[in-house]
Amino acid sequence: MALKGRFRGFRRSPWLRAALCWLIQFYIRLVFATNRWRVEGGDIPVRLKERRRGGVIFAFWHGRMLMIPRATPRPAPVQMLISGHPDGQLIAGAIRYFDIGYIAGSSRRGGLGASLAMTRRLRAGDWVGITPDPPGSPPRTASLGIVKLAQLARAPIIPLVFATSRRRVLNTRDRFYLALPFGRGLYLWGEPIEIAADLDDDGLETARRLVELRMNDLADEADRRVAAPAARRTLGLPATEPG
């Protein structure tokens, strides 16, 4: 959700920044209200919460964060890791409208403090949302940070993705996925990924690749599910989604 340099003045003005936060949350609500949504795998986080006291990490790509605040279910208080950059503060201001807290930090700034804060939240039973593709990295490429956090906090990772039949993929570093109104939408929750406490460096790298693979497979599957009828026929899928 990066803004161009010409909008820097807007970001420096408190009241204009507040107006932008309001507009972002309004657009999220508009898209959610005007699409026909399905949720698959929604029982996964519920079952997981029932059998464990600690929190859970849910992972979504940076480019697909727009509709995550409306993802359901929400079995516990939710925090999101948000960059301290001015653009990140716009996101933080917008998600507050959805009763979601935030932890300031990123892989480059405030990393240690953010890691400690997330660990405390997870051990207290909160859910923490993370975009594991760090700034400057190729889109949809996970860093080691998410598996190290899961290992430290003894928290499983659940991939989460949304897709809409009407969207624009912007020409930004993260290939931002702009969901559009008046179509169909889908949320997919993936199966939890447990990170063992005794993994060495090679084991952590294997776990990182697994998280990345699962998240990308889920995103690709969501895109296939909401494809237009002609595209669905090309993919060998039924012309419409069942149900």
C-alpha positions in Angstrom: 0.0 0.0 0.0 2.9 2.3 -0.7 2.2 5.9 -1.5 4.0 8.0 -4.1 6.4 10.7 -3.0 4.0 13.4 -4.0 1.7 12.3 -1.1 4.4 13.0 1.5 2.7 16.2 2.5 -0.5 14.3 3.2 1.3 11.9 5.5 2.8 14.7 7.5 -0.5 16.4 8.2 -2.3 14.7 11.1 -5.8 15.5 9.9 -5.1 14.4 6.3 -3.5 11.3 7.6 -6.6 10.6 9.7 -8.8 11.2 6.6 -6.7 8.7 4.5 -7.0 6.1 7.3 -10.8 6.6 7.2 -10.9 6.3 3.4 -8.8 3.1 3.5 -11.1 1.4 6.1 -14.2 2.7 4.1 -12.9 1.1 0.9 -12.2 -2.2 2.8 -15.8 -2.2 4.1 -17.2 -1.3 0.6 -15.3 -4.2 -1.1 -16.4 -6.6 1.6 -20.1 -5.5 1.4 -20.3 -5.6 -2.4 -18.6 -8.9 -3.0 -20.1 -12.4 -2.3 -17.7 -14.0 0.1 -16.9 -17.5 1.1 -14.6 -18.7 3.9 -12.9 -22.1 3.6 -10.9 -23.6 6.4 -12.5 -21.2 9.0 -12.7 -24.2 11.4 -8.9 -24.5 11.5 -8.2 -21.5 13.7 -11.2 -22.3 15.9 -10.1 -25.9 16.5 -6.5 -24.7 17.1 -7.6 -22.2 19.7 -9.7 -24.8 21.5 -6.7 -27.1 22.1 -4.0 -24.6 23.0 -3.5 -21.7 25.4 -0.9 -19.8 23.6 -1.3 -17.6 20.5 -1.1 -18.3 16.9 0.8 -16.5 14.0 -1.3 -16.0 10.9 0.8 -15.2 7.8 -0.3 -13.3 4.7 1.7 -11.7 1.9 2.3 -8.0 2.0 0.7 -7.5 -1.3 -2.5 -9.2 -0.1 -3.1 -7.4 3.1 -6.0 -5.2 2.0 -8.9 -7.5 3.0 -7.2 -9.3 5.8 -8.9 -7.1 8.5 -12.3 -8.6 7.5 -11.1 -12.2 7.6 -13.0 -14.4 10.0 -13.1 -16.1 12.5 -11.2 -14.2 15.2 -10.8 -16.6 18.2 -8.6 -14.2 20.2 -7.4 -10.6 20.3 -5.5 -9.8 17.1 -2.3 -7.7 16.7 -0.5 -7.0 13.4 3.1 -6.3 12.9 3.2 -2.9 11.0 6.2 -1.0 9.8 7.0 2.3 11.6 7.3 4.0 8.2 4.7 6.7 7.6 2.9 4.4 5.0 2.8 1.7 7.7 1.2 4.2 10.1 -1.6 4.7 7.6 -2.2 1.0 7.7 -2.1 1.0 11.5 -4.6 3.8 11.6 -7.0 2.0 9.2 -6.9 -1.4 11.0 -7.9 0.2 14.3 -11.4 0.6 12.8 -11.6 -3.2 12.9 -10.5 -3.6 16.5 -7.1 -4.8 15.5 -4.0 -3.6 17.4 -0.6 -3.2 16.0 3.0 -3.8 16.9 5.4 -1.3 15.4 8.5 -2.7 13.7 9.9 -4.5 10.7 12.8 -6.7 9.7 14.9 -3.5 9.3 13.7 -1.2 12.0 12.8 -2.1 15.5 13.2 -5.7 14.8 14.4 -6.9 18.2 11.8 -4.8 20.1 9.0 -6.0 17.8 10.1 -9.6 18.2 10.0 -9.4 21.9 6.6 -7.6 21.8 5.2 -10.3 19.5 6.5 -13.1 21.7 4.9 -11.6 24.7 1.6 -11.2 22.9 1.7 -14.8 21.6 2.5 -16.2 25.0 -0.4 -14.3 26.4 -2.7 -16.0 23.9 -3.1 -13.2 21.3 -3.0 -13.8 17.6 -0.3 -12.0 15.6 -0.5 -11.2 11.9 2.7 -11.0 10.0 3.7 -10.3 6.4 6.8 -12.5 6.1 8.1 -11.0 2.8 10.4 -8.2 4.1 10.9 -4.8 2.4 13.3 -5.0 -0.5 12.8 -8.7 -1.1 11.0 -10.3 -4.1 7.2 -10.5 -3.6 5.9 -13.7 -2.0 9.3 -14.7 -0.6 9.3 -15.5 3.1 12.1 -14.4 5.5 13.5 -16.5 8.3 12.0 -14.1 10.8 8.6 -15.7 10.9 10.0 -19.2 11.6 12.4 -17.9 14.3 9.5 -16.1 16.0 7.3 -19.2 15.8 10.2 -21.2 17.3 10.8 -18.7 20.1 7.1 -18.2 21.0 6.2 -21.9 20.5 3.4 -20.7 18.2 2.1 -22.4 15.1 1.9 -20.5 11.8 -1.4 -20.5 9.8 -1.3 -19.2 6.2 -4.2 -16.9 5.3 -5.1 -15.5 1.9 -8.0 -13.7 0.1 -8.8 -13.5 -3.6 -11.5 -11.7 -5.5 -12.8 -12.2 -9.0 -12.5 -8.5 -9.7 -9.1 -7.0 -8.9 -6.1 -5.1 -10.1 -2.5 -6.2 -9.4 -0.6 -2.9 -9.2 2.9 -2.4 -10.5 4.5 -2.0 -7.1 7.4 -3.9 -5.4 4.9 -6.2 -3.6 2.6 -6.6 -6.6 -0.2 -5.1 -4.5 -3.5 -6.9 -5.0 -6.3 -4.3 -5.1 -9.6 -6.0 -4.6 -12.5 -4.3 -6.4 -16.2 -4.2 -5.6 -19.1 -6.2 -7.1 -17.7 -9.6 -7.6 -16.9 -12.8 -5.7 -14.5 -13.1 -2.8 -12.8 -16.0 -1.0 -10.8 -16.4 2.2 -8.7 -19.5 2.5 -7.1 -20.6 5.9 -4.3 -23.1 5.6 -3.4 -25.9 7.9 -1.1 -24.9 10.8 2.6 -25.3 10.5 4.4 -26.3 13.7 8.1 -25.2 14.1 10.1 -27.5 16.3 12.1 -26.0 19.2 15.3 -27.8 18.4 15.8 -26.9 14.7 19.3 -25.9 13.6 20.0 -23.4 10.8 19.4 -26.0 8.1 16.1 -27.0 9.7 15.0 -23.4 10.0 15.7 -22.8 6.3 13.7 -25.9 5.4 10.8 -24.6 7.6 11.1 -21.2 5.9 10.7 -22.8 2.5 7.8 -24.8 3.7 6.0 -21.7 4.9 6.7 -19.9 1.6 5.5 -22.9 -0.4 2.3 -23.3 1.6 1.5 -19.6 1.4 2.1 -19.4 -2.4 0.1 -22.6 -3.0 -2.8 -21.2 -1.0 -2.7 -17.9 -2.9 -2.6 -19.7 -6.3 -5.5 -21.9 -5.2 -7.6 -18.9 -4.1 -7.0 -17.2 -7.5 -8.1 -20.4 -9.3 -11.2 -20.6 -7.2 -12.4 -17.1 -8.1 -11.4 -17.1 -11.7 -13.9 -15.9 -14.3 -16.0 -18.7 -15.9 -13.9 -18.6 -19.2 -10.7 -18.8 -17.2 -12.1 -21.6 -15.0 -12.8 -23.6 -18.1 -9.3 -23.1 -19.3 -8.1 -24.4 -15.9 -10.3 -27.4 -16.2 -12.6 -26.2 -13.3 -16.4 -26.1 -13.1 -17.8 -22.9 -14.6 -19.0 -21.8 -11.1 -18.0 -22.5 -7.6 -20.1 -25.1 -5.8 -22.5 -23.7 -3.2 
